[in-house]
Amino acid sequence: MLESALVWFRRDLRDYDHAALYHALKSARRVWCAFVFDSDILEALPGRSDRRVDFIRESLAELHVALQAKGGGLMVRHGPAAAEIAALARQLGVAAVFANRDYEPRAKARDAAVAADLERDGIALHLFKDQAVFDGDEVLTKGGTPYTVFTPYKNCWLGKLEDFHVRPYPVDRYSGHLAPPPDGGGVPSLADIGFLPTDLERIGVVPGMSGGAARWQDFRQRLERYAEQRDFPAVKGVSYLSVYLRFGCLSIRQLAGEAWRSGGPGAATWLSELIWRDFYFMVLDRFPQLPDGCFKPEFDRVLWDEAPALLAAWREGRTGYPLVDAAMRQLAQTGWMHNRLRMVVASFLTKDLGLDWRLGEQHFADLLLDFDLSANNGGWQWAASTGCDAQPWFRIFNPITQSEKFDPQGRFIRRYVPELAGVPDKHIHAPWRMAPLEQQAAGVIIGRDYPAPVVDHNLARQRTLARFEAVKGKAGKEAAAE
């Protein structure tokens, strides 16, 4: 048994069902816990008021108290993570550092550098699967290659799932091995790391394990209705758990296990979404070129337009298409966007405005509270038709019919585009079709109080088909629009 070890918390901010913490406690007599506010990441953020940093800080404060109650605590450092962890491991004189695996290319390179640095002093770095149910070589094709199409991946994933895959790690059984921080531990304030408070309370986000547990209990009561309600942004139909999974305040094993055991169409549909999460982790892990290039290399030759004014209109929610604008304003105001709308606005940017998907991916990366590189890249490449198992390039969302189908009474639109509050339901999805007298009666003049459409969808669709045909050639089938 090791004399001492250090657990490096990253995107796993909880004290239960935690793979690295469990293995460290089981392997060492004394276990310290640490987190690093990585300056390499923080300095690249677009501003000093970032909801994600605030969320992490508050989650760490709760985690520190929870670990203290078990005899330990949390040491928090601020600096380049690789250097800080190596220095702390040497200072404590531990035999090993335990952490959970990350699948992002930069994180993997960082971990490799840490492992090499620690090895020079005879300190081991042990990495464990924690943020996914399956990873590595666990779900492969019969030929031993990674899947690039979701449905067969999902079928294989479900075929391999057994109870032990979603059984929690019994951390508390060995919590007596936790050691209090030599310096007393504690979490720095936002000001200490150069950041400002944000509006998490205003937008109704409670960080940490307690916030995640409350959201999960709320969703459990709605789980059976998930399949029928999840596509309607005006309805409380989705889980709202993404940020808690992103930062590990909830255990994926717990959630997947309960969905798997529950059965029924709602639970099965939601479990499928969790499998998509594993799928995107796997794809990013196996194809590290994805943050910069298309999964399908031929689409790196697509000639996207350069139109700063259109990009600004999209970002600011003033495209003239109400559902698109409502979604973009929701993102700006809350740091979150409904999943159906993420697809709609991504399709609009790439297929209606003809702009590079990377521009949209970066905007989401800047603003999303639940930003996760694997899912963000996967979702954007899906919508742009450049990714694995992506929407075919000749299928293009119509923003009007999407609005009519998924926000039929315009309830979501009116919440985030209040200038359209007086527009009748029959015109809410395309208000520019109102006659001048109807606009006056509704209290909104198109072109003055609310923008006219920045593009004509039908013309934009033809341009997109031509754009992709120039790269791909004729599809051999009739172009279809959803």
C-alpha angles and dihedrals in degrees: 000000000000118000094221142355141183125226113210109207115205122148093353105082101171137092098221136067088010115152100204094042091049094050092045093050091047093048105042138049093220124032126187124192128216143174128193125210092217108223090198088065099035095051091055094057116110096238146006094247104070123160092209094058090048090049092050093047094052091044090052091051090056092045092051091054091047092051091046089055087058094048099268136076142193129276110204123196133184120214141064102340097220093053095041096052093046091049093048093048090053093045092053093042094227124171095219145010118221123202141152121256124263123200102203115110095235092046091050090050090049092051092049090053092048091049092052092046093049093045090064087066095041094256117138127218113213119192126194139190110255115132094054133049091220129017142152113024096343096103113036137144119261086263091058096249129122118267117251097182119068104216097058088042090053093048091050091045092053091044091057097044114114130168094261091060090065099033113119122246107248096233095162091060089072102026090115087080092066113116125207115244112266089230095044092256125229139155124273120234121253088254090055090062095040101261137120131229117265138204100266091132092051093053091046100248116145109193128219138026093316092053091048093048092051092049091048093051090050093050094047088066090054100037096103090057095048097100094054099039107034097093098054113087095195090058126075091239108128129072101246086209099118097102092049091052091044092059096032098245085136127042118244088210091058094049097042090045094053092046091048093050095042097063123187129107095282095053092041092052092048092047087054089058090052089051089054086057091055090044093056091046089053094047093050091046093051099037106041093172090076100093089064108024144034120275086227102053094204089069091061082080094062109121105225120194124251108223114148093179092055091046090052091049090052094047093048097045099246104117094120092244104109100208092048092048093047091052094049091048090049088056093049094046101041109018089238138088132194112256096238089052093050087062093045097051092042091052090047094052095048104030103030101031094030093224128148114271089226090070091058093042090055093048090053090046089054097049112024114104088202094044111159118173096218097051094037094051092042093050095047094047089047091055093043091050091235099105139077114290087359128167107276111263092239092058109085127179114238104219092209097052091042087055093047092049102044104028100028097163093038093239093142092043093053092050094059101025100046093170086074094052093111096047113112118246092250091061102032093096095050108017094170087073091069117106116244093259091049090052091052091049090050092050095239128101111201110234092024110046096019128016125259112237111289090215137017106247096214093051091043090052092055091050090051093050090051091046093056095038088058088061103029104029125224112337093216092231137080113275110248133198124205 
